[in-house]
Amino acid sequence: MTATATIENDLLKAERLTIRFGGLTAVSNLDLLIRRNELVGLIGPNGAGKTTVFNLITGVYQPAEGEILFDGQSVVGSKPYRITARGIARTFQNIRLFSSLSVFDNVRTVFHLHLRGDVRHALWRGRAFLDEEKSIADRVVELLEIFHLEKLRDAPAKSLSYGDQRRLEIVRALAAQPKLLLLDEPAAGMNANEKTDLMRLIQFIKDRFRISVLLVEHDMQVVMGICERIVVLDYGVKIAEGTPDEVRKNPKVVAAYLGD
Amino acid sequence: MRFRHAKLLLLVALGLSLLVSLGADRIDAYVLFVLYNIGIYIILAVSLNLINGYTGQFSLGHAGFMAVGGYTAAVITNQFGALNPFASGALFFGALLAGGLLAAVAGLLVGLPTLRLKGDYLAIVTLGFGEIIRVIFQNMDRVGGARGLSVMHGYTNFFWTFGMAAVTVYVVTALVHSTYGRGFIAVRDDEIAAEAMGINTTKYKVTAFVVGAFFAGIAGGLYAHSTQFLTPGGFNFMQSIAIVVMVILGGMGNTPGVILAAILLTLLPEGLRWMAGVEHLPGIAKMHPLGWIGDTRMIIYSLLLIVLMLTRPQGLFIWRRKFRNAPP
């Protein structure tokens, strides 16, 4: 592979990423690469800094040092909503839906990113506005149908079951039409069956929408089952990287998880 | 998608208020005054509902925005005076707009630096802002200071009051019933998630403040030309609270409920006055058994509010929706 081909194939590239909270270095000198249409797992024991990495990528935290390139351009210093507009969407470890809005509206809200009209459109309510709302509604329903949520479209998000809420959060993130989807512990609180469904779902999303996925997960079964590449963090430092098999056999990883 | 024939409804409402306005000289002056108050409070409550109800930003400064609009409009009409009916209509409209715009600027000025605050802290800062506005007017000799400002022209009529109320309801509802406008509710429900979903939360909050303040300013202008006398005390903290109570009682983010609450809470003290305010109506005093209530009507009003808040904290006019519980 030539050098330019490699660069074009890199979707997200973080270099020497460091952040400190007071005296604690939560993430230290982390290099992270995610290629196009790749499913990468980020694992590590409790408090290893996984969610902090998410918050750095999505602009919630600013790194003390280091650089994050997305599609060849830096996202450091951008506001979270701008980063989302550029193609990084996320879900949350503890579900954060718009609880009083309906399932339909939860997804519809995100489509404002792709609106051509603005406030004036909404106030004038002319042909252009109605057409655009109609096409958005069609796309929302299409998305809901793919994930079998269309029957619940008018239900308030807070009334959904736990598993449906998780799925709705993923659908909502996909409505932003991201190039990179960040999933923060999607399997948390799920039983074995639900985990199997989730693994299938993530695989399906990656293939169907042709996007990259970065998966933070506690659950080894899920991560080992679907990720092409795994990065292991411990105390904010990358201790291993490789295919599931390589990582599984790595003595440092075993030590981090089971203790020396 | 509800709210389909919105523009048509707005035109009908405007036409109706014009019609009533033309026959207004047959209506009793007191009744008319109460009706104007209803219209003014509908504007205030519905516009505050955009800030407090839909966007979830607890503001206690609405009377401040109202004061800015009221004084601005009053100074303009006092300056340019009475003209022929058509020109005075145009002048009044311009004065209302100017008041609204200046109030919107005030909304922007308060909004930008304070919107990093949430909940109680925002409430305290907006409350402080409202008081600052009041004190400024109190010390401004040009508008009479604490003595107050007489407004020479009673331009407020049924058309302007209810026309503006209709416009307010239209604008707020149109905003919220759009893909763009769902962002307001998203900000209320979960600000962090909203930001992560690409919503510029600061811009939404400032927009809510500016639009809300604009209509509060218009309401202030209408109020000024209805009572024809402005005192800074009329825009105190209690005024803001009265509007907040309407929003809470109507149900946060429920425009029809808020309109009903505005009507009810404007009529309630008037109704009590009619029932009990015998000192103002000497002819009825003798035959009225509840005369002893007298000036305690405001206490009754407060008690009723407490009872309402205790029994229906979610709002008087929030009806159960479908899908209240998880559907099968």
Interface residues (C-beta under 8 A of the other chain):
Chain A: T58 V60 K79 P80 Y81 T84 A85 A89 R90 F92 R96 L97 F98 S99 S100 L101 D105 R108 T109 V110 F111 H112 L113 L115 G117 D118 V119 H121 A122 L123 R125 F129 E132 E133 I136 A137 L152 D154 A155 P156 S159 L160 S161 R172 A173 A176
Chain B: M1 A6 K7 V171 A174 L175 H177 S178 T179 Y180 G181 R182 G183 I185 A186 R188 D189 D190 I192 A193 A194 E195 A196 M197 G198 I199 N200 T201 T207 G253 R321 K322 F323 R324 N325 A326 P327
